[in-house]
Amino acid sequence: MRFRRPSVHVLPIPHPGSPSRGRRRRPARGGSARAVLLLTSVAALALGLLVAAPAQATVAARTTAAATAPAKYTRSCGAATTGYLSCFALRRTDVVQPAGVKSLGISPAATPSGLSPSSLQSAYKLPSSTGGSGQTVAIVDAYNDPNAEDDLTVYRAQYGLPTCTSASGCFKKVSQTGSTTSLPANDTTGWAGEEALDIEMVSAICPLCQIILVEANSNSRADLYTAENEAVTLGAKFVSNSWGGSEYSSETSDDTYFNHPGVAITVSSGDSGHIAEYPATSKYVTAVGGTHLTTSSSTRGWTETAWSGAGSGCSAYDTKPTWQTVTTNCTRRAEADVSAVADPNTGVAVYQTYGASGWVVYGGTSVASPIIASVYALAGTPAAGSYPASLPYANSSALFDVTSGRNGSCGAPICTAGTGWDGPTGLGTPNGVSAF
């Protein structure tokens, strides 16, 4: 099986164009090689060779240094076309891993490039070591990533997180109909990178949470929306969606797929700047924008600005939810609601062997959506019949307000960050879990 070779871009991010289908490259290693690698990695951990996440300062300093120059990246998935949706994962192509980091497997004495779980937990002041037990976060994506569980095991071992496997009941991978045996065709279009990113971000933020990966048969609206309902049917109270596309006139009829009271549903706002995208504009979801995150000398220890690629805008069709009472300059629904790190310049570490060759760095609002879904999980089970998307609006003072940066030239509040709500970052980023 071969993978397409996507083109390389440099920030700022352009508006998506027509999808391209280039040559595809072979996936990394077969099952037997992965099994040997996995056993070797786990054995090393058991022997005490694994060093739990190294000093946060080292990782953060490297991330801050990388943020001084524009990142080169590639879109994991092609652009959305009529009736189909695109994932928003952006993979760095210019990252050289530090000495001691193995391309494959864990590196006991070194730390991969990109923000680590401990860095993310520190930046957002999260109770990740104690919260989330018994909660289930669902990820909805398209096509099958056959290496998803093996890659997750390596990622968690690298950072000293508790194991999460199908054997233990912590991890489950299912089709859009809930089958664990009849899965979609293996991915050939880049969605495997999205899947690795999503489940590893859940692990980074809520290592005690269980994970369900729901794989749609394709990236069509019909299949992804069916998978959305299946995630809720399987009992997940937190569902992340790192994909979307252009708005369309019948989207309000499709809002039914996202109208699940008592379930927190997060959706990436997109990576194309001042453009409203669906389903982030559904009035029933938490639309998640993006930031540029670096260390600082402040009391918090971190600082954020609006990322230039973070999606924002006014919906042309969805009405404004009753809880969106802030000034948006939109007559209908406005996105985003909240945000988290998304700039590829300050991206996160991901382990991916299907469609990539081990440790990579990802950005995009694809990073931010599973982070926020997992923060909801840390905060606890939503009240029956409630709409969790309303909670940040009722508790906005419990967020880090992002007050600088922009994603376009339309001014405040849709394109330019400022005090209170703005399009690229919404009400702000997590400061603990009180807002969720």
N, C-alpha and C positions, 0 to 999 in steps of 0.2 A: 504494500500500500504506500502511496506517495502523498506528500503534503504539498500544498501550493507554497511558493516562496513569495511572501508579500513584499511590497515595496517599502523602503525606509523613508521616514519623514523627520523633519526637525521642527520643534515648536516655533511659532504658534501653530495650533492644530487647525487644519482647513476644514471647511464644510465637506461632509462626505459626498463623494461623487459616485459614479457607477462602479459596481463591483468588478474586480479584475480577477482572472483566473490564470495564474502563472504556473510554472513548474512546481511540482510537489516533491518534498524530500522525505526520505524514509524515516519512520519513527525510530527513537532510540531503543536499543536492546530488546531482545525477545524476552518471553516470560521466564525461561530458565535462568538467564543471566540476571534478571531483576531479582529472582528468588534468592540466588546466591548472594547478591549484593545486599539484599534486605537482611538475610540471616547474619551476614558479616557485620552489618551496621548494628543490629540489635545485640549481637554477641559483644561487640565493643562496648556498648552501653552497659551491659550486664557486668562486664569486667571492671567497670568504673573508669573507663577511658574517656567517657563523654564528659565534657565540661559544660555545665548548664550555662545559659546565655551569658557570654562574656560581658565585661563592663560596658554599660550602656553608653558611657562617654565615648568609647572607641567607635562604636557603631554610629552614634549620632554625629561625631566629628567627621567621619567619612561621608555621611549623608549630606552634611552641611557643605563640605568641600565640593561634592558632586553637583550641588545645586547652583554653583557659581557659573556654570556654562550650560547652554541649552542642551537638553537630552536628545539623543537620536533614538528613535523608537519605531516600532511597526505595529499597526493595528492587527490584533489577533484574528479578527473576523472581517470579512468584506462588508461593504456598506449595505444597509437595508434596501430592499426593493419592494415593490407593491405586494402586499400580502405576506411579507417576510420581515423578520426583525434581526438586528445585528447585536452581537455582544460588544461591550465597550472596553475590553481589556487592551491595554497598550504595553507592549513588551519592549524594554530597553535593548538596543543592539550594540551599544558602545561600552558596556560594563566589562571591566577586567577584574575578575575575582582576586581578592588578596592572596598573598602567598600562604600556602597551607590549606586553602579551601579546595577540596576535591570536586571535580566536575560531577561525579556521581557518589552518592552516599553521604554519610555524616562526616564532619571534620572536627574531631574532638578538641583540637587545639587552635581552631580558627573560626572566624565568624563570617558567613556569606555577606556580600554587599546587599544593601537595602535595609529598610527599617525592620527590626526584629519584634517579636511579641512583647518583650520587656519594654522596648522603646514606645510602642503604641500604647501599652498599658500605662506607662508613665505620662505620656503626653496628654492622655484623656482621663487620668486619675481614676482608674477603674479597679474594682474589687475582684479581679479575675481569678485570684487564687482561692477565693471562698464562694463566689457567686455562681449561679447558673446550674447547679447540680439538679438533675432531673428534668431540665428544660430541653426541648428539641428545636433546633434551627433547621429549616429546610432551604435548600438551594435548588432553584429551577434553572436548568440550562438545556441545550440541545445536543443530541447525538451522544454516543458512548465514549467515555474516556476509560479504556481498559486498564490503565495504570493508576487510576485515581486513588485507590486505597493504599497501594504500595508507596506512592509518592507522599501521601498523607503521613504514613508511618515514619518515613525518613524525616520529613519536616518536623514532626513532633519530637522525634528522638534528638534531632540537632539542637533543639532549644529546651530540652529537658521537660517537655510537657507530658502529661500522662498519656498512655497509649489509648488509641480509639480505633477499634477494628470491628469488622462484621462479626467475628467470632465472639467478641465480648458483648455485642449488642449495641455498642456505642455508635457504629457507623453502618448505614444502610444505603445501598444504591438500587434504585428501582426505575422502571419505565414509567411512561405517562399514565399507564393503567395500573401501576402498583406492583408489577411483576418483578421479581428478583432474578428470574432466569431468562425471560424473553426480553432482552434489552435492545435498544436501537442499534443501528449500524455504527461501527466505529467511526469516529470523527475524521474527516478529511479537509475540513474548512476552517479550523482554528478554534473551535469551541472548547477543545480539550484544555487549552491554556486558561480559558475562563473558568472552567470547572476546578482546575488545580488551585487557581488563585482564590476562588470563592470558599472552598472548604478549608483552605489553610488560613484564611482570614478569620473564619469562625473559630478555628483552633487557637489563633493568636489572641483573640479577645475573650472568648469564653471556653477555655480548655476543659471545663467540666460539663459542657453541654454535649448532648448527643446530636448527631448530624444525619440528615436524610438528603441524599442527592437524587433529585428527580430529573431524569433525562427524557426530554421530549424526542419524538421520532424525527423531528426536523426543526428548523428555525422558522417555520410558518407560524402565523398568528394562531391558527386553529390548534396546532400541536402544543405550542408553548402555553396557551391559555388552558388547554385541557390538563397539562402538567401542573399548572397553578392550582386548579381545583383539587387535583390528586394530593398535592402537598398538604392541603388543609384536611382532606379526608383522612390522611394518615396520622393526623393528630398534631401536626406542627402548629405551634402558636406564634411562630416567628418565621417569615418567609422572605428570602432575599432574591431580587431579580436584577441582574446586572446587564440588562439589554433593553432595546427599544427601537423606535423608528419614528418617522414623520407622523404627525397627527392626521386623522381622517374623519370624514363627516359622520360615520356610523360608530365612532369610538364610544359614545355614551351608552350604546347598547352593549358594548363589550365590557363596560364597567362592572357588570355582574360577576365577572371572573375575579374581580379584586374586592368585591363587597362582602367581606367576611368579618362581621362583628366579633370582637374578642380575639382577633388575630392581628399582629403587627406585620404589615406588608411593606417592605422597603423596595424602592426602585431607583436605579441610577438615573441622574438627570441628563446624562449624555456628555460627550467630549467635544462638542462643536461650538461652544460658546453660546451666544445669544440666539438660541433656537429652542423652541418648546418641543418636547418629544413625548410620545405616548409609549408606555403607560405611566410615565412619571407625572403626567398631567391629570391622571385619574383622581377624582376628589376623595377616593377612599384609601389612598396609599400615602406613605411618607416618601416624598421626593428628596433624594439625597444628592446634594451638590458636592463641590470639591475644593480643597485648599492646597496650598504650598506650606509644608510643615518643616520647621528647622528648630534646632536648639537655640536658646538665648540665655542671657544673664538675668532674666526676670525671675520673680518669685515662682512662677509656674515652671520655669526651666525650658519652655518652648514658646515659639511664636508662630502665628499663622496669618497668611494673606489669602485673598481669593485667587484661585487658580485660573489662568487665562482661558483654559479650555472647558471649565465647568459649565454645564448646560443651565440655561435659565430662560424664562419667557412667560408670556400670557397664553393660556389655552384659547384656541379659537372655538372650542365646543363645550368643554366641561364647565359646569357652573362652579362657583366658588364654594368650598365647604363652609359650613356655619362657623367653624372655629378659626378660619383664616380672616381675622378681623384687623390685621395690621395693614398699613398703607402699602399697596403694591403697584398702584397706577394701572391695575388690570380690572376690567369689568367681570372677567371670569377667573377661573382657577389660575394661580401663579405658582411657578416652581423656582427655587427649591424650598424645602421646609427646614432642613438641617443639613449638615455637611460633615465631612471628614477628609483626611488626606487623600489626594488624587493625582497631584502633579507627578509625572514620571521622573522629574528631576529629584524629587524626594520620595521615590517609590519604595515599595516593600519587597522583601526577599520572598521568593516562591521557589518550590522545588517541583520541577515538571520534566518527565522523561518521555511523554508521548506528544510529539510535536516540538520538543526542545530537548536539550541534552544535560539536564540537571538544574543547577542553581541559576536562577535568572532574577531580574528585577522588573516588577510590573507597576504601572500607574493606571490612571483613568478613574472615572467615577465607579468603575467596576470594583475598585478597592473599597470605596466608601460605603456602598450599599451593604455588603455583608458585615462590615464593621458596625454600622448602626443597627442592623438586625440583631447582632450579638449583644450590643449594649442594651437593647430592649430586653433580651433574654436575661442578662445580669440583673435587670431591675425587677424581674418577676413576672408571673403570669398576668396578662391583661384581664381586667374585669369582664365578666360575661356580658355580651351585648354592647360593649364599648368600642370606640374607634381610637386605637392607640395613636393614630396620626394627630389627634387633637392634643395629646399630652405635652409636647414641647411648647405649644402656644400657651398652655395654662401654666407652664413652669419655665418661661424663657430666661428668667434671671439665674437659673441653674445651668446655663450654658456659657461657653466661652464665646463672646461676641467677636466676630471677625470684622474689622472696621477699615481695611485697606485692600487695594487690589481691584481689578476689573476683568471682565471677559468680553468686552466690546465697547462701542462708542456711544451707546444709547443713554448713558448717564445713570444717575441714581433714580430709583432703587434697583431697577431690573439688571443693569450691567455693572454698576459700581458699588462695591461694598462700603458700608457705613454703619453708624450706630443703629442697632435694632435689625429689623428684617431687610435682607437684600436678596436679589435673584441668585447670584453665584453661590452664596453660602447659607441662605435661609436665615434662620434665627441664630445660627452659630454651630459650634461643635461640642461634643460631650465634655462636661466637667463633672465626672462621676456619673451616676445613673439617676439622679433625682428628677431630671427633666423627662425621663422616659417611663 
